[in-house]
Amino acid sequence: MELLYAVFVGPLRDILGHPRFFVEVLSGGVAAGLMYSLVALGFVLIFKASGVFNFAQGVMVLFAALTLVGLMERGVPVVLALVFTAAVMVALAFAIERLVLRPLVNQERIVLFMATIGLTFFLEGFGEMLWGSNVKRLDVGIPDESFTVAGVLLNTLELTAALTAAALVAVLAVFFHGTRVGRALRAVADDHEAALSIGIPLKTIWVIVWSVAGIVGIVAGIMWGAKSGVQFSLSLIALKALPVLILGGFTSVPGAIVGGLIIGVGEKVGEVYWGPLVGGAIENWFAYVLALVFLLFRPQGLFGERIIERV
């Protein structure tokens, strides 16, 4: 009975007794979840176009943020720095397609996955060589300050990240389901050889999708860099994006957002209301335990497609 009270009744009384604080916890969880989702979107884009988990997406976020802050430190205005950074990420997409992906066409997916691991270490070292390894402050004009609405404390940066993520999801959903390029991306993901046989230019499709993933990486890098500074640990957010993908589904753009929200809100609520019962640190393992449960009972995720192979 005491355990039941501690797990359910106590937190429920806290929520009902302090509803505004609960709303603040929820808003913080939503903001954190959308930040995870921004990174997960890049993974979804690459997976939809190649069927391969791009382990380098986290370091692409880092590389984009490093390039942006490096240009700004050298006196380039914010708008021009953003344009130059976007050009760098598109050029990076061309280089990846020509030097990494094209020689591996029709290879096993595990081969492409290992190639993205190698790309991760290369980009991390290349970024450190170009811009240095010290922590950099990123200021693009989005204030990281709090304000109160109806007694609830909100944060400007977190709200901006939420609106940006929502806009990206809307644009990408239209891109994948309402354009010829989007349909070609899905065809390439299903079967490289079949896509080539009907005239879909594989190398062009890969350049497009890696370029879009790079642009998404810029947005994620701006939000994470503005919040916690641009540092090399930023590349490790890929590890937190993985549970988001497992929950939402590796092929679903809306699933990346929903998965991020579930994990972000779950982490915050669990840490605040159940953390004291287990000594805290729920935020460190909650996402991975939830992902394990999904792997056991729904491995394709909430919005993923069930894959049935006939033998």
C-alpha positions in Angstrom: 0.0 0.0 0.0 2.8 2.4 0.8 4.5 1.7 -2.5 1.2 2.3 -4.4 0.8 5.6 -2.6 4.4 6.7 -3.4 4.1 5.7 -7.1 0.6 6.9 -8.0 -1.2 8.8 -5.2 1.6 11.0 -4.1 2.5 12.3 -7.6 -1.2 12.7 -8.5 -1.7 14.9 -5.4 1.3 17.0 -6.3 0.0 17.5 -9.9 -3.5 18.5 -8.7 -2.1 20.6 -5.9 0.3 22.6 -8.1 -1.2 22.5 -11.7 0.9 25.5 -12.9 4.1 23.8 -11.9 2.9 20.7 -13.7 2.3 22.8 -16.9 5.8 24.1 -16.6 7.2 20.6 -16.3 5.2 19.6 -19.4 6.3 22.6 -21.4 10.0 21.8 -20.5 9.4 18.2 -21.6 7.8 19.3 -24.9 10.7 21.6 -25.6 13.3 18.9 -24.9 11.4 16.4 -27.0 11.2 18.7 -30.0 15.0 19.3 -29.7 15.5 15.6 -29.9 13.1 15.4 -32.8 15.1 18.0 -34.8 18.1 15.6 -34.7 15.9 12.5 -35.4 14.4 14.2 -38.5 17.9 14.0 -40.1 18.1 10.3 -39.4 14.6 9.7 -40.9 15.5 11.6 -44.1 18.6 9.5 -44.8 16.8 6.2 -43.8 13.9 7.0 -46.2 16.3 7.5 -49.1 18.7 4.7 -48.5 17.3 2.3 -45.9 20.4 2.9 -43.8 20.8 4.3 -40.3 23.1 7.3 -40.7 25.3 7.2 -37.6 26.9 10.4 -38.8 23.8 12.6 -38.4 24.8 13.7 -34.9 28.3 14.8 -36.0 26.6 16.6 -39.0 24.7 18.6 -36.5 28.0 19.4 -34.8 29.8 20.2 -38.0 27.0 22.6 -39.1 27.0 24.4 -35.8 30.8 24.6 -35.8 30.9 26.1 -39.2 28.2 28.6 -38.4 29.8 29.8 -35.2 33.3 29.7 -36.7 32.2 32.1 -39.5 30.4 34.4 -37.1 33.6 34.5 -34.9 35.5 35.8 -38.0 33.1 38.7 -38.4 30.6 37.3 -40.9 27.1 38.6 -40.3 24.5 36.0 -39.1 22.5 35.9 -42.3 25.5 35.5 -44.5 27.0 32.9 -42.1 23.7 30.9 -42.4 23.9 31.1 -46.2 27.5 30.0 -46.3 26.9 27.2 -43.8 24.0 25.9 -45.9 26.3 26.0 -49.0 29.0 24.0 -47.0 26.4 21.4 -46.0 25.3 21.0 -49.6 28.9 20.7 -50.8 29.4 18.1 -48.1 26.4 16.2 -49.5 28.0 16.2 -53.0 31.3 15.0 -51.5 29.6 12.2 -49.5 27.7 11.0 -52.6 30.7 11.0 -54.8 33.3 9.6 -52.4 31.3 7.4 -50.1 27.9 6.4 -51.4 28.5 6.0 -55.2 31.2 3.3 -54.8 28.8 1.4 -52.4 25.7 1.3 -54.6 23.9 -2.1 -54.2 26.1 -3.2 -51.3 24.6 -4.6 -48.2 23.1 -2.0 -45.8 25.5 -3.0 -43.1 28.3 -1.8 -45.4 26.7 1.6 -45.8 26.1 1.8 -42.0 29.8 1.1 -41.4 30.7 3.8 -43.9 28.6 6.3 -41.9 30.5 5.4 -38.8 33.8 6.2 -40.6 32.3 9.4 -41.8 31.4 10.3 -38.2 35.1 10.1 -37.1 36.3 12.0 -40.2 33.9 14.9 -39.8 34.6 15.2 -36.1 38.3 15.4 -36.7 38.0 17.7 -39.7 35.7 20.0 -37.7 38.2 20.2 -34.9 41.1 20.9 -37.3 39.1 23.7 -38.9 37.5 25.4 -36.0 39.3 24.2 -32.8 38.0 22.1 -29.9 37.1 24.7 -27.4 33.4 25.3 -26.4 31.9 28.1 -28.4 29.0 30.3 -27.6 26.4 30.6 -30.4 24.2 33.7 -30.5 21.9 34.0 -33.5 19.6 36.6 -32.0 17.2 34.1 -30.2 17.2 35.2 -26.5 17.4 32.4 -24.0 15.2 34.1 -21.5 12.0 33.2 -19.6 8.7 34.9 -19.3 5.4 34.3 -17.6 2.0 33.6 -19.2 -1.0 33.0 -16.9 1.4 32.2 -14.1 3.3 29.6 -16.1 7.0 30.1 -16.7 8.0 29.7 -20.4 11.3 30.1 -22.3 11.7 32.0 -25.6 14.4 29.7 -27.0 12.3 26.6 -26.3 9.2 28.1 -27.9 11.2 29.0 -31.0 12.6 25.5 -31.2 9.0 24.1 -30.9 7.7 26.3 -33.7 10.7 25.6 -35.9 10.3 21.8 -35.5 6.6 22.1 -36.3 7.3 24.1 -39.5 10.0 21.6 -40.6 7.6 18.6 -40.1 5.0 20.3 -42.2 7.4 21.1 -45.0 9.0 17.7 -45.0 5.7 15.9 -44.9 4.6 17.8 -48.1 8.0 17.2 -49.6 7.8 13.4 -49.2 4.2 12.8 -50.0 3.3 15.6 -52.4 6.3 15.8 -54.8 7.9 13.6 -57.4 11.2 13.8 -55.7 9.7 12.6 -52.5 8.1 9.6 -54.2 11.5 8.9 -55.9 13.2 9.0 -52.4 10.8 6.3 -51.2 11.4 4.2 -54.3 15.2 4.4 -53.8 14.8 3.3 -50.2 12.8 0.2 -51.2 15.2 -1.1 -53.9 18.3 0.6 -55.4 18.4 -1.6 -58.5 14.7 -1.3 -59.2 14.8 2.5 -58.9 17.7 2.7 -61.3 15.9 0.4 -63.8 13.0 2.8 -64.1 15.2 5.8 -64.6 15.4 7.4 -61.1 18.9 9.1 -60.9 20.2 7.5 -57.7 23.2 9.9 -57.2 21.0 12.9 -57.6 18.4 11.6 -55.1 21.2 10.9 -52.6 22.7 14.4 -53.0 19.2 16.0 -52.5 18.4 14.0 -49.4 21.8 14.5 -47.8 21.6 18.2 -48.5 18.2 18.4 -46.9 19.5 16.4 -43.9 22.4 18.9 -43.7 19.9 21.8 -43.6 18.0 20.1 -40.9 21.3 19.6 -39.1 21.9 23.4 -39.3 18.6 24.1 -37.6 19.2 21.4 -34.9 22.8 22.8 -34.4 21.5 26.3 -33.9 18.9 25.3 -31.3 21.3 23.0 -29.4 24.2 25.3 -29.7 22.2 28.3 -28.5 21.0 26.3 -25.5 24.2 24.6 -24.4 27.0 26.0 -26.5 28.7 24.4 -29.4 31.0 21.6 -28.1 32.0 18.2 -29.3 29.7 16.4 -27.0 27.0 17.8 -29.2 27.6 14.8 -31.6 26.4 12.5 -28.8 22.8 13.6 -29.1 22.6 11.0 -31.8 22.5 8.5 -29.0 19.4 10.2 -27.6 17.8 10.5 -31.0 17.9 6.7 -31.5 15.1 5.9 -28.9 13.1 8.7 -30.6 13.4 6.8 -33.9 12.5 3.5 -32.3 9.3 4.9 -30.8 8.2 6.9 -33.9 9.4 4.6 -36.6 12.5 5.0 -38.8 10.5 5.9 -41.9 8.0 8.4 -40.4 8.6 12.2 -40.3 5.6 12.8 -37.9 6.8 9.8 -35.9 10.1 11.6 -35.2 8.1 14.4 -33.6 5.7 12.2 -31.7 8.5 10.0 -30.4 10.5 13.0 -29.3 7.5 14.4 -27.4 6.9 11.1 -25.6 10.5 10.8 -24.5 10.9 14.5 -23.6 7.7 14.7 -21.6 8.3 11.3 -20.0 11.8 12.2 -18.9 10.8 15.5 -17.3 7.7 14.1 -15.6 9.5 11.0 -14.4 12.5 13.0 -13.1 10.3 15.5 -11.2 7.6 13.2 -9.7 9.3 9.8 -9.5 13.0 10.7 -9.4 13.1 11.1 -5.6 11.8 7.5 -5.2 14.7 5.9 -7.1 17.4 8.4 -6.3 17.0 10.6 -9.4 18.8 10.3 -12.8 15.6 9.0 -14.5 16.4 11.3 -17.5 19.6 9.3 -18.2 17.9 6.0 -18.8 14.1 6.6 -19.3 14.4 6.8 -23.1 16.4 3.6 -23.5 14.1 1.6 -21.3 11.0 2.8 -23.2 12.8 2.0 -26.5 13.5 -1.5 -25.2 9.8 -2.0 -24.4 8.9 -0.9 -28.0 11.5 -3.3 -29.5 9.9 -6.1 -27.6 6.2 -5.4 -28.5 6.2 -3.0 -31.5 9.6 -3.0 -33.2 8.4 -1.0 -36.2 7.4 1.9 -33.9 4.2 3.8 -33.6 4.1 5.0 -37.2 6.6 2.7 -38.9 5.7 0.2 -41.6 5.6 -3.4 -40.7 8.0 -5.3 -42.9 6.8 -8.7 -44.0 9.2 -10.9 -46.0 7.8 -13.9 -47.9 10.0 -16.9 -48.2 
